[in-house]
Amino acid sequence: MGDTVNLRTARKQAERDKARADATANAAKHGQSKAARVLAAAQGDKARAMLDAHRLDEQE
């Protein structure tokens, strides 16, 4: 015959697995710290400013 399964334990384990999967998805979605987000934004702004500073404007 098959193994006996405690349905209450199986239900709780399934809930834990679902919570762990949700936590992993949220960590991937919101995984950056505030310092990392601010640093990335500052680097992007600086790169954009340097590019604009080297732009050649056509004058008519």
C-alpha positions in Angstrom: 0.0 0.0 0.0 0.9 3.6 -0.1 2.4 5.8 2.7 0.1 7.5 5.1 -0.1 11.2 4.7 -1.2 13.6 7.4 -3.4 16.0 5.5 -3.0 18.9 8.0 0.8 18.7 7.7 0.7 18.5 3.9 -1.6 21.5 3.8 0.7 23.5 6.1 3.7 22.5 4.0 2.0 23.6 0.8 1.2 27.0 2.4 4.8 27.4 3.5 6.0 26.6 -0.1 3.6 29.1 -1.6 4.7 31.8 0.9 8.4 31.1 0.1 7.7 31.4 -3.6 5.8 34.7 -3.1 8.7 36.0 -1.0 11.2 35.0 -3.6 9.2 36.8 -6.3 8.9 40.0 -4.1 12.7 39.9 -3.4 13.4 39.8 -7.1 10.9 42.6 -7.8 12.0 44.9 -4.9 15.4 43.5 -4.2 17.5 46.7 -4.4 18.2 48.6 -1.3 17.5 52.4 -1.3 21.2 53.2 -1.4 21.6 51.1 -4.6 18.6 52.8 -6.2 19.9 56.2 -5.4 23.4 55.4 -6.6 22.0 54.0 -9.9 19.9 57.1 -10.4 22.8 59.4 -9.7 25.1 57.5 -12.1 22.4 57.7 -14.8 21.9 61.4 -14.3 25.7 62.0 -14.5 26.0 60.0 -17.7 23.1 61.9 -19.2 24.6 65.2 -18.3 28.0 64.3 -19.7 26.4 63.2 -23.0 24.4 66.5 -23.2 27.5 68.5 -22.5 29.3 67.0 -25.5 26.4 67.4 -27.8 27.0 69.5 -30.9 24.2 72.0 -31.5 23.6 73.0 -35.1 23.2 76.8 -35.3 21.3 78.3 -38.2 
